[in-house]
């Protein structure tokens, strides 16, 4: 299921990243790789604030929908 379906405050694990190579590479540079634990902090105006590898990152909902979780 995509990351956008997760509730804020729930820790989940990244299982796959969908999209073109450029999209995958961009998300990997932010820390979204398979097996990484992530948590949605909040959703603000079409953006999702995510805690990944002890850093808070804001990504669009479109980008978050490409990140699949367990």
FENHU-V44039 format. One line per field, one symbol per residue. phi: phi as a letter, one per 40 degrees, with the letter a starting at -180 (. if undefined). A space follows every 10 residues. Layout:
phi: ???
//
This chain:
phi: .cdccccdgc cbbcbabchc dccccccccc hcbdgccbac cabbfgbbcb cbffbcbbbc cccccccbbc
//
